[in-house]
Amino acid sequence: MKRENEIYTTTLLGSAVNVALMTFKFIAGIMGNSAAMVADAVHSLSDFVTDMVVIVFVRISAKPQDQSHDYGHGKFETIASFVIGLALVAAATGIVASGSLKLIAWMRGEQLQQPGQLALWAALASILAKEILYRYTYHQGKALQSRALLANAWHHRSDALSSIAAAIGIGGALMMGQRWAVLDPLASIVVGFMLVKVSWGLLKSSIGELSEGSLPEKTEREIMNIISSSPGVFEPHHLRTRQIGNRIAIEMHIRLDGDLSLKDAHDIATALERNLKTHFGEDSFITIHMEPTKPVQ
């Protein structure tokens, strides 16, 4: 419950910042005639929506194991990360499309409105606020081992980066005059493609977990090293791993001396299980299948 409450607190803080920034950006984008700032405001709106998604899905993922979910509800947190990725794709598509239409209009000779200074101030304020929020949320995500919080942290970072692109476009259009007003929609297109890159990373990770992808090769090597160095354990094989929310599941076959008593074999397997849980978390799911063998003399 403590973990759940900390995730809520972190997410609600982000929501409050996102609402304030979203409002300021929309006002600055409309009053300042800036497509880049309106695009940035849409990004903040998607941040707020994904904050709500995290709150809903984390509450579900925190529910204990039950008859219908023997491995708990951890994957609902992964679903939250997947939804965040989809929200980013949708936001990116709209931003790129809007900026492209303005760019095409400019290429046809249509004069674009020069953005105002209010839009530039909004971009600078967003860069500072969202970078601070990213660092805080990322730290909390690591400490709480929350994929949803880590995904949301990168959403905050992508918003900070998009605000940098918006600031460059708006600032360039302001400094170089009406002829360079096209920098504003160009910046909005850059923002959109940055969002695509971030969303692909989130979707790839979430899809891998939801499709029962194995843990990273580095982690599996670490698992095999722990098993191989355990006293009395021989020939570990058939290792299977997967991620379940903030937990991992490990299944393996090991060989033990066939002359051992059932109690001794059980003690060896229990010690191995305890060692793995020490390294990968007490809530890890460990399944060990024991097979008899004679140790090599």
N, C-alpha and C positions, 0 to 999 in steps of 0.2 A: 504493500500500500504506500510506503514511503516513496518508492521509486515512481509510482504512478503520480503521486502528488507533486514530486519535483518536476516531472515531465509537464504536468499541467501548468505549474507556476512559470516554467521557462516559456512555454508556448503562449500563455496568456500575456506575458510581458511582451513577447514578439507581436502579438495581435494588437496590443495597445499602440505600439510604435507604428505598425503597419497602417492602422486606421488614421492616425495623425498624419503620416506621410502621404497616404493615398489622397486624403482630403486636400492637403496643401498642394500636392502635385497636380491634381485635376484643376484646381483653381488657377495655379500658376500656368499650367499648360493652355487653358482656355483663354485666360486674360492676357497671357504673354504670347499667344499665337504660335505655340511651339508643338509641332507634331512629335518631336523627340520626347518632350516632357509628358505629353498625353500618353505616349507609349510606355514611358516609365511609370506613370500612374496606373496603367493597366497591369503592369508587372506587380506593383504593390497590392493591387486588388487581388491578383492571383495568390500573392503571399498570404493575404488575410483569409482567403477561401481555404488554402491548404492548412493554415493554422487550425481552422475548425475541423478539417478532416483528421488531423493528428489527434485532437482532443477526443473526437468520437471513437476513432479506431483504437487508440491507446487504452481507453476505458474497457473496450471489449477484450483486447489482448491481455489485460491484467487479470481477467477471470481465471480461476484455477481450473485444473483438469476436471472433466466430467465424463459421463458415459458416452457422449457423442464426440468428445475431443480428448482422446487418451494422451496426446502429446501437448495438451494445453491449447491456448488460443493465440500463441505468439505470432502466427503468420498474419493475423489481422493487422499487425504493425507493418508487416511487409506490404500488405495491400495498400496501407496508407501511403507508403513510399511510392508505390506504383501510381496511385491516383495523383500524387503531387507531380510525378513525371508527366502524366497526361495533361495536367493543368498547364504545365510549362509549355508543352507542345502547342496546345490550343492558343495560349497567349502569344507565343512566338509567331505562329501562323498569321494571326490577326495583325500583329505589329509589322511584319515584313510586307504583307499585302497592302496595308495602308501607306507605308513609306514608299513602296514601289509605285503606287498610283500617283503620289505627289511627284516622284522623280520623273515619271513618264510625262506628266503635265508640264513640268519644267522643261523637259527636252523638246516639247512641242511649242515652246515659246511663252507658256503661261507664267506670269510673274507670281512668285511666292511671297507670302508675308514674312517680314523679318521678325524673329522672336524678340520678346522683351526681356529686360534684366531680371524680372521676377522669376522667370523660368530658370535662369542661370543660378539664382540664389537657392531655388528649390532643389536643383541638381546637386549643388555643393552640400546642402544640409542633408540630403539623402545619402550621399557618399559617406559622410561621417557617421550618421546614425546607424546605417545598415552594416557598416564594417564592424562597429562596436557590437551590434546585435549578432553578427556572424560569429565573432570570436567567443562571445558568451554562450551561444547556443551550441557551437561545436564542442566547447569544453564540457558542457553538460551532457551532450550526446555521448562523448567518449566515456565520461565518468559513469553514466547510467547504462552504457551499452545499448543505446536506443537508435535503431536504424532510422526510425521516423524523425527523431530530433536531428540526426546527422543530415538527413535529406533536407530537412527544413533549414538547417544551417547553411547548406550550399545554396538554397533558394535565396537566403538573405545575402550571401556573397554575390550571387549572380545579379541581384538587384543593385548592389553597390557598384559592380562592374558596369551594369547598364547605365547607371547614373553618371559614371565617368565618361562613357561614350556620349551620353546626352549632353554633359557639360562641355565636352570638346566641340560637339556640333553646334550647340547654342552659342558658346563663347566665340567660335570661329565666325559664325554668321553675324554676331554683334560687332566684332572687331573689324571685319573686312567689308562690311556694308551690304546693301541690298543685293548686289550681284551674287553674293555667296550665301544667300538665304537657303540655297539647296543643301547646304551642309546639315541643316536641321533634319530633313527627312532622311538624308543619308545616314545620319547618326541613329535614327530610329530603326533603319534596316540592320545596321551593325548590332544594335541591341537585340533585335529579333534572332539573328543568327547565333549570338552568344547564348541566348536562351535555349536554342535547339541543341547546342553542344552539352549544356548542363543537363537538360532533360534526358538526352540519350544515355548519359552515365547513370542516372537514377533508374531509368527503365531497364537498362541492361542488368543492373544488380538485382532489381526486384524480380525480373522475369527468371533470372538464374535461380533464385531461391524458390519461387513459386513452382518452377518446373523441376524441383528436386535436384538442383545442381550441387556438385560436390564442393567441399570447402577448398580454399586455395591450396595449391600444391605445396607451398611452404608450410602451411598448417598441417597437412597430412604427413609431411616428412617429420615434423615435430612429434606428431602422435606416434608414428612408427618407431622413432628413437626412444620414446618413453616406454613403449611396449617391449622393445628389444632389450632394453637395459633392466627390465624387471626380473628379479631372481626367480629361477624356476620356469621361466616362460621361453618356449622355443617356437621357431618358425611361424611368426604372426602372418596371417594371410587373409584374403577376402575382406579387406578393409573397405567399409562404406561410411561415408560422412554426408551430412547435410546441415543446413542452417534452419532453425525454427524460431523466428523472431529474434530475440536476444540470446537464445540458447543454441547449443549445437547438439547433434546426435551422432554417436559413434557406434558402429557395429563392426565386430571383428571375430575372426577365428584364431585361436592359439592352440599350441600343442603343449601338453604337460606329461611328465613321467607317468607312464601307464601303471606303475606299481604304487602310486600315491593313493592314500585313502581318500574317500570323498571329502572328508573334513579338510584335509591338507590342500586338496585341489581347490576347494571353495575358498580357503584362506588366501591362497595365491591370487585367485581371480579377484577377491575383494580388495586386496592390497593394490592390485593394478587399477581397479576401478577408482579407489580412493585417490591414487596418484594422479589419474587423468582429471578427476574433478577438482583437485587442488590447482591444476594448471589451467583448466578451461571453465571453471565455475561449478559450484555445488549443484546447480540446477541442470547440468548437462545430462543428457540421456545416454547411458552407456550400456551396451549389450555385448556380452562376451560368450562365445560358444567354445567350449573346451573339447579337445580331441586328445586321445592317448598316443603317446609315442615314447620311445626310449631315447634318452639323451645320448648324443654322440660322445663316445669315450675318447 
